[in-house]
Amino acid sequence: MTRAIVIGAGMTGLSTAWFLQEYGYEVEVLDKIGVAGGSSWGNAGWLAPGKTIPLSNSSLWAYGPTALFDRNAALSVPVRIDPKLWAFCAQFMAHATQRAWDKTMAGLTPADMASLAAFDELEEGGVASKSYRAPYIIGFESENQAKGFLKEVDGAVRHGQEIPFHPVSLEEAREHAPMLTDKVKAIYKMEGQRFIEPGPYCQAIADSFTSRGGTITTGVEVTKVTSTRKPAVQLSTGEWKPADVVVVATGAWMPDLARELGVNTMVQAGRGYSFSVETEKTPECPVYLPEQKIACTPYQGRLRVAGTMEFRGPDESFQPGRVASMIHATAPMFRGINWDDRQDEWVGSRPVTPDGLPLVGATKAPNVYTNGGHGMWGIILGPLSGKMLAKQIATGEIDRTIAPFDPLRSRFAGL
C-alpha cells in the first residue's frame, strides 16, 4: 500500500488525509499540538461561498493609516521593525486594486461553487458531524455603510456565483437573530449558506479517518522535508519518517518547511480572535456586522463572536486588548448579552497570502505537496482542497477548481 504523510491536523490536513484514504493510501497525520490545534478550532465556522472573496481590495488604501495607528482597528499591523512583515504588507497592498481583486476572484470562484459538495461527501462517507443550512443576517447602522459590502456581493455574482440576497426589516431579522438592537438600521439576508462548529467537525473527520485505519500522531514537530529517492520528514527528535507522498498542511507555519521546496509565495499569520457568550435567546443562524468586521455563529448553545485580522507572528501571545476592541464595536448592535460572561477566549493564526489564493499542489520536490494559505477561508475550502489534492496525487490530474492555486506560481502572478 502506498504510504502518505500529512503534516498538520487542521481542517485542510485532515481533509487531505481522509480523501487520500478514498484512493487507497495508508496515511499518517503528524501535528505538534493536536486535532484542530491551530486556526481550525475557534473560527466562526462559516461555510459561505458568497462571502469567500479576496481579502485585499481597494478600500485598504483608505484604511491603511487606521490599521497602523488605531490599536482598536479590525485590521491591525504593529508598528515595529520587522522586514518580513513589511515585505508581506507591501505585496498585500500591491494586490489592493480592482484588477487584482477580479483576478483573484476568478481564481476562487470555481472552488467556492464546489465547496459545499465536499462537506456532503464527508458526511455521507461517515464523518459524524453536520453542516447546518441557514441564512446569514448582515447588519449595518445605515444604508451608506452597506455600500462596500454590496459591491463585494455584486463582484461575486459578476464572477458567476448565485447569491440569494435581499433586504429585510428589523422585525424579520429578529426572527433569526433576536439580539439585534434598534441601532441596526439596514439589514440583509443571504440564503444558500451553511455553518459548522469547526472544532467538533474537525474531530469528527479525525475520528472517521482513524476508524478507517489512519494514524494521527500528535506532539511531534516536523523540522525538515526532503525528497531524493523518496520523500521523508525529519522530526525535532532527529528521527526520520519515510513515505511515498508528503503533504505540508501546516497553515501559517507553512514557510518553515515549504520555502526549501520551492514555494516562494509569502504566508503571513492573520490572527483572528473569538470568544463565546450566553444570550437571552440564541440566534439560529450566523450574524455578520461588516463595518465592525464581526462574525457571529451559534455554538453549543452559546454565541461565538469572532473577528479582527491582526498581522503578527503566528506564535505571539494572546492580546487581550483585541477582545476588548471587539466588545466595544459589537455591544451597541446587540442586546441581552452579558459581555463579562465570556468563555473559550481564543486566538488563531490564519495563513494569508498576498494575492489571496491558496497554495495547493506539487512543489519542486518530487512527491511533496502543499495544501494551505487559504487565509480566512480554510474551513470552507479545506475539504474541497483536500479532495482535489488527493485526486492530483493519486491520478496526476489537476482539477480546474485548484488549478489557480499552484504553489510554485510567481509572487507577482496576480498583479
C-alpha positions as CSV (number, residue, x, y, z in Angstrom):
1,M,0.0,0.0,0.0
2,T,1.3,3.5,-0.9
3,R,2.2,5.4,2.3
4,A,1.4,9.1,2.7
5,I,2.4,11.5,5.5
6,V,0.3,14.7,6.0
7,I,1.8,17.3,8.2
8,G,-0.9,19.2,10.0
9,A,-4.2,18.1,11.7
10,G,-6.4,21.1,10.9
11,M,-9.3,21.1,8.5
12,T,-7.1,21.2,5.5
13,G,-4.7,18.4,6.5
14,L,-7.4,16.1,7.9
15,S,-9.5,16.5,4.7
16,T,-6.5,15.7,2.6
17,A,-5.8,12.6,4.7
18,W,-9.4,11.4,4.6
19,F,-9.7,11.8,0.8
20,L,-6.3,10.1,0.3
21,Q,-7.8,7.1,2.0
22,E,-10.5,7.1,-0.7
23,Y,-7.8,6.4,-3.2
24,G,-6.4,3.5,-1.0
25,Y,-3.5,5.3,0.6
26,E,-2.1,4.4,4.0
27,V,-2.0,7.8,5.7
28,E,-0.3,9.1,8.9
29,V,-1.1,12.7,10.1
30,L,1.6,14.4,12.2
31,D,0.8,17.5,14.3
32,K,2.8,19.3,17.0
33,I,-0.4,20.1,19.0
34,G,-3.4,18.0,18.1
35,V,-6.5,17.9,16.1
36,A,-7.7,21.5,15.2
37,G,-4.9,22.9,17.3
38,G,-4.3,25.9,15.1
39,S,-6.8,28.2,13.3
40,S,-9.3,25.4,12.7
41,W,-10.7,25.5,16.3
42,G,-12.0,28.9,17.3
43,N,-13.0,30.5,14.0
44,A,-16.6,31.4,13.1
45,G,-17.2,28.1,11.2
46,W,-18.7,29.9,8.2
47,L,-19.4,27.9,5.0
48,A,-20.4,30.9,2.9
49,P,-19.4,30.7,-0.7
50,G,-21.0,34.1,-1.3
51,K,-18.5,35.7,1.2
52,T,-15.4,33.7,0.2
53,I,-13.7,36.6,-1.6
54,P,-10.3,38.2,-1.8
55,L,-9.1,39.9,1.4
56,S,-7.1,42.6,-0.3
57,N,-9.2,45.3,-2.0
58,S,-9.0,48.9,-3.0
59,S,-10.6,50.1,0.3
60,L,-7.3,49.2,2.1
61,W,-5.7,52.3,0.7
62,A,-8.0,54.5,2.8
63,Y,-7.9,52.1,5.8
64,G,-4.1,51.7,5.9
65,P,-3.4,54.5,8.4
66,T,-6.1,53.2,10.7
67,A,-4.6,49.7,10.7
68,L,-1.2,51.2,11.7
69,F,-2.2,53.7,14.3
70,D,-5.5,52.7,15.8
71,R,-5.0,49.8,18.2
72,N,-8.7,49.1,18.2
73,A,-9.0,48.8,14.4
74,A,-10.3,45.5,13.0
75,L,-7.3,45.2,10.8
76,S,-4.2,45.7,12.9
77,V,-0.5,45.9,12.0
78,P,2.0,46.5,14.8
79,V,4.4,49.4,14.2
80,R,7.8,47.8,14.7
81,I,11.0,46.8,12.8
82,D,10.0,43.6,11.1
83,P,11.3,43.3,7.5
84,K,9.3,40.1,6.7
85,L,6.1,41.7,7.9
86,W,6.6,44.9,5.9
87,A,7.6,42.9,2.8
88,F,4.3,41.0,3.1
89,C,2.3,44.2,3.7
90,A,3.9,45.7,0.6
91,Q,2.8,42.7,-1.6
92,F,-0.6,42.6,0.1
93,M,-1.2,46.3,-0.7
94,A,0.0,45.8,-4.3
95,H,-3.0,43.5,-4.7
96,A,-5.4,46.1,-3.4
97,T,-6.7,47.1,-6.8
98,Q,-9.8,46.2,-8.7
99,R,-7.8,44.4,-11.4
100,A,-6.1,42.2,-8.8
101,W,-9.3,41.6,-6.9
102,D,-11.1,40.4,-10.1
103,K,-8.2,38.1,-11.0
104,T,-8.2,36.5,-7.5
105,M,-12.0,36.3,-7.5
106,A,-11.9,34.5,-10.9
107,G,-9.4,32.0,-9.3
108,L,-11.5,31.5,-6.2
109,T,-15.0,31.2,-7.8
110,P,-14.7,27.6,-9.2
111,A,-13.6,26.4,-5.7
112,D,-16.3,28.5,-4.0
113,M,-19.0,27.0,-6.1
114,A,-17.9,23.4,-5.5
115,S,-17.0,23.8,-1.8
116,L,-20.2,22.7,-0.1
117,A,-20.5,19.4,-2.0
118,A,-17.2,18.3,-0.4
119,F,-18.8,18.6,3.0
120,D,-21.7,16.5,1.8
121,E,-19.2,13.9,0.6
122,L,-17.5,13.8,4.0
123,E,-20.8,13.5,5.9
124,E,-22.1,10.8,3.5
125,G,-18.8,9.0,3.9
126,G,-19.0,8.5,7.6
127,V,-18.0,11.8,9.2
128,A,-20.4,12.1,12.1
129,S,-20.9,15.8,12.2
130,K,-23.2,18.2,10.4
131,S,-23.0,21.3,8.3
132,Y,-26.1,23.4,9.1
133,R,-28.1,25.1,6.4
134,A,-29.1,28.6,7.5
135,P,-29.5,32.1,6.2
136,Y,-27.0,34.8,7.2
137,I,-28.2,38.1,8.7
138,I,-26.0,41.0,7.7
139,G,-26.5,44.3,9.7
140,F,-25.4,47.9,9.3
141,E,-26.1,51.2,11.1
142,S,-27.1,52.8,7.8
143,E,-27.5,52.1,4.1
144,N,-24.4,54.1,3.4
145,Q,-22.4,51.7,5.5
146,A,-23.7,48.8,3.3
147,K,-22.3,50.1,0.0
148,G,-18.9,48.3,0.3
149,F,-20.5,45.0,1.2
150,L,-23.0,45.3,-1.6
151,K,-20.1,45.9,-4.0
152,E,-18.4,42.7,-2.8
153,V,-21.6,40.7,-3.4
154,D,-22.0,42.2,-6.8
155,G,-18.5,41.2,-7.6
156,A,-19.0,37.6,-6.6
157,V,-22.2,37.5,-8.7
158,R,-20.3,39.1,-11.6
159,H,-17.9,36.2,-11.5
160,G,-20.6,33.6,-11.7
161,Q,-21.9,32.9,-8.2
162,E,-25.6,32.8,-7.5
163,I,-26.3,34.5,-4.2
164,P,-29.9,34.8,-3.0
165,F,-29.6,38.1,-1.2
166,H,-32.3,40.7,-0.2
167,P,-33.0,43.4,2.4
168,V,-35.2,42.6,5.4
169,S,-36.8,44.5,8.2
170,L,-35.5,44.6,11.7
171,E,-38.6,42.7,12.8
172,E,-38.0,39.9,10.3
173,A,-34.3,39.8,11.1
174,R,-35.1,39.4,14.8
175,E,-36.9,36.2,14.0
176,H,-33.5,34.7,13.2
177,A,-31.3,36.9,15.4
178,P,-33.3,38.3,18.3
179,M,-30.3,40.1,19.9
180,L,-30.2,42.9,17.2
181,T,-30.8,46.4,18.7
182,D,-32.6,49.3,17.1
183,K,-29.2,50.7,16.1
184,V,-29.1,48.2,13.3
185,K,-30.9,50.1,10.6
186,A,-30.0,48.4,7.3
187,I,-30.3,44.6,7.2
188,Y,-29.8,42.0,4.5
189,K,-30.5,38.3,4.4
190,M,-28.2,35.9,2.5
191,E,-29.6,32.5,1.6
192,G,-27.9,29.3,0.4
193,Q,-25.1,29.3,3.0
194,R,-24.2,26.9,5.9
195,F,-22.1,26.9,9.1
196,I,-20.4,24.3,11.3
197,E,-18.9,24.0,14.8
198,P,-15.4,23.9,13.5
199,G,-13.5,22.1,16.3
200,P,-16.0,19.3,16.7
201,Y,-16.3,19.0,12.9
202,C,-12.5,18.5,12.6
203,Q,-12.6,16.0,15.4
204,A,-15.3,14.1,13.6
205,I,-13.1,13.9,10.4
206,A,-10.3,12.7,12.6
207,D,-12.5,10.0,14.2
208,S,-13.7,8.8,10.7
209,F,-10.1,8.9,9.4
210,T,-8.7,6.7,12.3
211,S,-11.7,4.3,12.2
212,R,-10.7,3.6,8.6
213,G,-7.2,2.7,9.6
214,G,-5.5,6.1,9.6
215,T,-3.0,7.2,12.2
216,I,-2.7,10.6,13.9
217,T,0.5,11.2,15.8
218,T,0.4,14.4,18.0
219,G,3.1,16.1,20.0
220,V,5.7,15.8,17.2
221,E,7.2,18.6,15.3
222,V,8.5,18.2,11.7
223,T,11.6,20.3,11.1
224,K,12.5,19.3,7.5
225,V,11.0,17.6,4.4
226,T,13.3,16.1,1.8
227,S,12.8,14.1,-1.4
228,T,15.7,12.4,-3.0
229,R,14.9,8.7,-3.9
230,K,11.7,9.1,-2.0
231,P,10.2,11.7,0.4
232,A,10.9,11.7,4.1
233,V,10.3,14.0,7.0
234,Q,12.6,14.7,9.9
235,L,11.2,15.3,13.4
236,S,12.7,17.6,16.1
237,T,14.0,14.5,17.8
238,G,16.1,13.7,14.8
239,E,14.0,10.8,13.7
240,W,13.3,10.4,10.0
241,K,10.0,9.1,8.7
242,P,9.9,7.9,5.1
243,A,6.9,7.9,2.9
244,D,5.8,7.7,-0.8
245,V,4.0,11.0,-0.6
246,V,4.2,14.0,1.8
247,V,1.7,16.8,2.1
248,V,2.6,20.0,4.0
249,A,-0.6,21.4,5.5
250,T,0.8,23.5,8.4
251,G,-1.2,26.7,7.9
252,A,0.6,29.9,8.9
253,W,3.8,27.9,9.7
254,M,4.0,26.5,6.1
255,P,7.0,28.6,5.0
256,D,9.2,26.9,7.6
257,L,9.0,23.7,5.6
258,A,7.9,24.8,2.1
259,R,10.4,27.5,1.4
260,E,13.1,24.9,0.8
261,L,10.7,23.1,-1.5
262,G,10.5,26.0,-4.0
263,V,7.4,27.7,-2.6
264,N,8.3,31.4,-2.6
265,T,4.8,33.0,-2.0
266,M,4.8,34.6,1.4
267,V,2.4,33.4,4.0
268,Q,1.6,35.8,6.9
269,A,-0.3,34.9,10.0
270,G,-3.5,36.9,10.0
271,R,-4.6,36.3,13.6
272,G,-8.3,36.2,14.4
273,Y,-9.8,36.2,17.9
274,S,-13.0,34.7,19.3
275,F,-14.9,34.0,22.4
276,S,-18.4,32.8,23.3
277,V,-21.2,34.4,25.3
278,E,-24.6,33.5,26.6
279,T,-27.6,35.2,25.0
280,E,-31.2,35.6,26.2
281,K,-32.2,33.7,23.1
282,T,-29.6,32.0,20.9
283,P,-29.8,33.0,17.3
284,E,-30.5,30.2,14.8
285,C,-28.1,31.5,12.2
286,P,-24.9,33.4,11.6
287,V,-24.9,37.2,12.0
288,Y,-22.4,39.5,10.3
289,L,-21.5,43.1,11.1
290,P,-19.3,44.1,8.2
291,E,-18.5,47.6,9.4
292,Q,-17.2,46.2,12.7
293,K,-15.7,43.1,11.0
294,I,-17.5,40.8,13.5
295,A,-18.8,37.3,12.6
296,C,-21.1,35.6,15.0
297,T,-22.3,32.0,14.9
298,P,-24.4,29.7,17.1
299,Y,-22.0,27.5,19.0
300,Q,-23.0,24.7,21.5
301,G,-25.9,26.7,22.9
302,R,-24.0,30.0,23.1
303,L,-22.9,32.7,20.6
304,R,-19.4,32.6,19.2
305,V,-18.1,36.1,18.4
306,A,-15.2,36.2,16.0
307,G,-13.3,38.9,14.4
308,T,-10.2,41.0,13.7
309,M,-7.3,40.5,11.3
310,E,-4.0,41.0,13.2
311,F,-0.8,40.7,11.2
312,R,1.7,39.3,13.8
313,G,3.9,36.3,14.2
314,P,1.9,33.0,14.5
315,D,3.3,32.2,17.9
316,E,3.0,35.6,19.5
317,S,1.0,35.8,22.7
318,F,-2.8,36.5,23.1
319,Q,-3.5,40.2,23.1
320,P,-6.5,40.9,25.5
321,G,-7.0,44.3,24.0
322,R,-8.2,42.7,20.8
323,V,-11.1,41.1,22.7
324,A,-11.9,44.4,24.4
325,S,-12.0,46.1,21.0
326,M,-14.4,43.5,19.6
327,I,-16.8,44.0,22.5
328,H,-16.6,47.8,22.2
329,A,-17.5,47.5,18.5
330,T,-20.3,44.9,18.9
331,A,-22.1,45.9,22.1
332,P,-24.2,48.7,20.7
333,M,-25.5,46.4,18.0
334,F,-26.6,43.5,20.3
335,R,-28.9,43.3,23.3
336,G,-29.4,40.7,26.0
337,I,-25.7,39.7,26.3
338,N,-23.5,39.7,29.4
339,W,-20.2,40.5,27.8
340,D,-18.4,39.7,31.1
341,D,-19.6,36.1,30.9
342,R,-17.0,35.1,28.2
343,Q,-15.8,31.6,27.6
344,D,-13.4,30.0,25.1
345,E,-11.3,33.1,24.5
346,W,-9.0,32.2,21.6
347,V,-6.6,33.4,19.0
348,G,-5.7,31.6,15.9
349,S,-3.2,32.3,13.1
350,R,-4.8,32.1,9.7
351,P,-2.4,31.7,6.7
352,V,-2.8,34.7,4.5
353,T,-1.1,35.0,1.0
354,P,-0.6,38.4,-0.7
355,D,-2.7,37.6,-3.7
356,G,-5.5,35.9,-1.7
357,L,-5.1,32.5,-3.4
358,P,-4.2,29.3,-1.5
359,L,-1.1,27.2,-2.2
360,V,-2.4,23.7,-3.2
361,G,-0.4,21.4,-5.4
362,A,3.0,20.0,-6.2
363,T,6.3,21.5,-5.0
364,K,9.7,21.3,-6.7
365,A,10.5,18.2,-4.6
366,P,9.1,15.0,-6.2
367,N,6.0,13.7,-4.5
368,V,5.9,16.5,-2.0
369,Y,2.8,18.8,-2.0
370,T,1.4,21.7,-0.1
371,N,-2.2,22.5,1.0
372,G,-2.6,25.8,2.8
373,G,-2.6,29.5,2.5
374,H,-6.4,29.8,2.5
375,G,-6.5,32.9,4.6
376,M,-9.9,33.2,6.3
377,W,-11.3,30.5,4.0
378,G,-9.5,27.4,5.2
379,I,-12.7,26.0,6.8
380,I,-14.9,26.3,3.8
381,L,-12.2,25.4,1.2
382,G,-10.3,22.9,3.2
383,P,-12.4,19.8,2.3
384,L,-12.5,20.7,-1.4
385,S,-8.8,21.4,-1.4
386,G,-8.1,18.1,0.3
387,K,-10.3,16.2,-2.1
388,M,-8.8,17.7,-5.2
389,L,-5.2,17.5,-4.0
390,A,-5.8,13.8,-3.2
391,K,-7.1,13.4,-6.8
392,Q,-4.0,15.1,-8.1
393,I,-1.7,12.9,-6.0
394,A,-3.4,9.7,-7.0
395,T,-4.1,10.4,-10.7
396,G,-1.8,13.2,-11.7
397,E,-4.8,15.2,-12.9
398,I,-5.1,18.8,-11.7
399,D,-8.7,19.7,-11.2
400,R,-9.9,23.1,-12.5
401,T,-11.0,24.1,-9.0
402,I,-7.4,24.2,-7.7
403,A,-5.5,25.0,-10.9
404,P,-5.2,28.7,-9.9
405,F,-3.7,27.6,-6.5
406,D,-0.3,26.4,-7.9
407,P,2.2,26.8,-5.0
408,L,5.0,27.4,-7.5
409,R,3.3,30.4,-9.1
410,S,5.2,33.7,-9.2
411,R,4.5,36.0,-6.3
412,F,3.6,38.7,-8.8
413,A,1.2,36.5,-10.8
414,G,-1.9,38.2,-9.6
415,L,-0.8,41.8,-10.5
